[in-house]
């Protein structure tokens, strides 16, 4: 280890020039996309601290085993804190929201040991973000080093994605998403943008670096109970209101039902009032929607809800309310941070979903799984569950996507993906509607969904 430290000590002065190379700039831009600003961030192998500064932490701690590197980092970024320590021996005394290991795992003598030690710096919601070189680029990088186009390194461990995933698993981490990036690491006007923004997401196996985001494996036994809010947007659903109250179970520390009536043409508003009067023992809140569309209804209702865990239940009751405890347990146990109902697993009742709708749902599921970096089989199921604190973070970062979603589902899905939440599908038995008609217009809404796929691709995959 002394030889490794001496090697990087000698290279410290050269790092100022090397950090301005195009590859390093691309890497800083990518980490700024992966890591939300204003959080507590730890970086191991921080070098000059430029990448740590790029993610704009509220509290940033950089650790490197080279005193010369750390001295330069302190000069360049006086608002951040830096410490001299070996990653294999570093003992964190505090918890961080994000832990970064950029181009480090290939250089570590014992990757598993370092990943295990980092558990001490993690709380249940911590994200570990790392990147490593693809094996496919090994001969290219070796040639670049000989030509002076790449900074020299000592003997590296060439790890595959399966290797890194397995090491994380052994060290108690769960992979959330894998995100290969950069197909052209040299500044070449027009061509580099074409390759890195538009081509890289389409040919992930040819990317130079592989980004990977993980979280500590959940410990269900340590999780508390929570207060729940079940939001029920209702438009022309008068015949379902009584059943919605009767069949929604009490969960956790108590369940609040939030009805929001959205410009109905039948007597849904009056039906809500009658049903609430018949169930004085239930904690029910009633709102009249001011905005338009289900998306607006969900936002207004979430703003009024008081629970720790927020549920969306469609008033048509095609998703049986009796299954909501499954969603609650998935969230409470830590298995998922965003629970997405999926209708495409169990057999459906006749007329529950038309054939063309099923085909479209499957196609959109595949498209969104690629976009999000996590598998979601049915993005159009109305039942979704997440923690209030995560919804507030999505709301805070909503400007990144804008107010684009009349349904409300994709505002939550895209926001959760951007925040690196662990998303899990939960199969339900989809029932046929027993009252009223669907508010979905197949062709116009289908076209709108296609536009949202293209929109999300620009914001989640083809990022500048």
Buried (B, 14 or more C-beta within 10 A) or exposed (E): EEEBBEEBBEBBEEBEEBBEBBBBBBBBBBBBBBBBEEBBBBBBBBBBBBBBBBBBBEBBBBBBBBEBBBEBBBEBBEEBBBEBBBBBEBEBEEBBBBBBBBBBBBBBEEBBBBBBBBBEBBEBBBBBBBBBBBEEBEEBBEEBEEEEBBBEBEEBEEBEBEBBBBBBBEBBBBBBBBBBBBBBBEEEEEEBEEBBBEBBBEEBEBBBBBBBBBBBBBEEEEBEEBBBBBBBBBBBBBBBBBBBBEBBEEBBEBBBBBBBBBBBEBBBBEBBBEBBEEEEEBBBBBBEBEBEBBBBBBBBBBEBBBBBBBBBBBBBBBBBBEBBBBBBBBBBBBBBBBBBBBBBBEEBEEEBBEEEBBEBBEBBBBBBBBBBBBBBBBBBBBBBBBBBEBBEBBBEBBEBBEEBBBBBBBBBBBBBBBBBBBBBBBBBBBBEBEBBEBBEEEEEBBEBBBEBBEBBBEBBBBBE
